[in-house]
Amino acid sequence: MENDVAWQNELGRRARIYEDIEAGRRFEGTMSKLDYAGMTVLTLALVLGSWFWGA
């Protein structure tokens, strides 16, 4: 019974956190266009670098 109460409190805490995030339009961890561009550049550098090294 004690575990059920603790789990219900934890679920309520998590729900409040998600509601706060959604209300504030803050989505921590989402990637921006700059993140995608950087990832693309690094991927191309890795692929082209490996290709030149092996050629």
C-alpha positions as a LaTeX table, in Angstrom:
\begin{tabular}{lrrr}
\hline
Residue & $x$ (\AA) & $y$ (\AA) & $z$ (\AA) \\
\hline
Met1 & 0.00 & 0.00 & 0.00 \\
Glu2 & 2.84 & 2.37 & 0.83 \\
Asn3 & 4.41 & 1.75 & $-2.59$ \\
Asp4 & 1.12 & 2.64 & $-4.29$ \\
Val5 & 0.97 & 6.01 & $-2.55$ \\
Ala6 & 4.61 & 6.76 & $-3.39$ \\
Trp7 & 4.05 & 5.77 & $-7.01$ \\
Gln8 & 0.92 & 7.94 & $-7.28$ \\
Asn9 & 2.91 & 10.89 & $-5.89$ \\
Glu10 & 5.67 & 10.25 & $-8.43$ \\
Leu11 & 3.18 & 10.08 & $-11.30$ \\
Gly12 & 1.60 & 13.36 & $-10.15$ \\
Arg13 & 5.04 & 15.00 & $-9.98$ \\
Arg14 & 5.92 & 13.85 & $-13.49$ \\
Ala15 & 2.58 & 15.04 & $-14.86$ \\
Arg16 & 3.13 & 18.50 & $-13.36$ \\
Ile17 & 6.59 & 18.69 & $-14.93$ \\
Tyr18 & 5.28 & 17.74 & $-18.39$ \\
Glu19 & 2.40 & 20.21 & $-18.08$ \\
Asp20 & 4.87 & 22.96 & $-17.12$ \\
Ile21 & 7.07 & 22.17 & $-20.11$ \\
Glu22 & 4.10 & 22.13 & $-22.48$ \\
Ala23 & 2.62 & 25.36 & $-21.11$ \\
Gly24 & 5.92 & 27.20 & $-21.46$ \\
Arg25 & 6.59 & 25.97 & $-24.99$ \\
Arg26 & 10.01 & 24.80 & $-23.74$ \\
Phe27 & 11.14 & 21.53 & $-25.16$ \\
Glu28 & 14.59 & 20.83 & $-23.78$ \\
Gly29 & 16.68 & 18.60 & $-25.97$ \\
Thr30 & 15.02 & 19.46 & $-29.26$ \\
Met31 & 17.39 & 20.09 & $-32.13$ \\
Ser32 & 17.50 & 23.37 & $-34.01$ \\
Lys33 & 18.39 & 23.98 & $-37.65$ \\
Leu34 & 21.92 & 24.84 & $-36.52$ \\
Asp35 & 22.23 & 21.45 & $-34.79$ \\
Tyr36 & 21.12 & 19.62 & $-37.94$ \\
Ala37 & 23.50 & 21.68 & $-40.10$ \\
Gly38 & 26.41 & 20.94 & $-37.77$ \\
Met39 & 25.61 & 17.25 & $-37.73$ \\
Thr40 & 25.46 & 17.22 & $-41.54$ \\
Val41 & 28.82 & 19.00 & $-41.85$ \\
Leu42 & 30.49 & 16.62 & $-39.38$ \\
Thr43 & 29.02 & 13.60 & $-41.17$ \\
Leu44 & 30.26 & 14.84 & $-44.53$ \\
Ala45 & 33.70 & 15.55 & $-43.06$ \\
Leu46 & 33.87 & 12.03 & $-41.63$ \\
Val47 & 32.72 & 10.36 & $-44.86$ \\
Leu48 & 34.89 & 12.45 & $-47.17$ \\
Gly49 & 37.88 & 12.19 & $-44.84$ \\
Ser50 & 37.60 & 8.42 & $-44.76$ \\
Trp51 & 37.18 & 8.29 & $-48.53$ \\
Phe52 & 40.27 & 10.44 & $-49.16$ \\
Trp53 & 42.29 & 8.51 & $-46.61$ \\
Gly54 & 41.41 & 5.20 & $-48.25$ \\
Ala55 & 41.96 & 6.41 & $-51.81$ \\
\hline
\end{tabular}
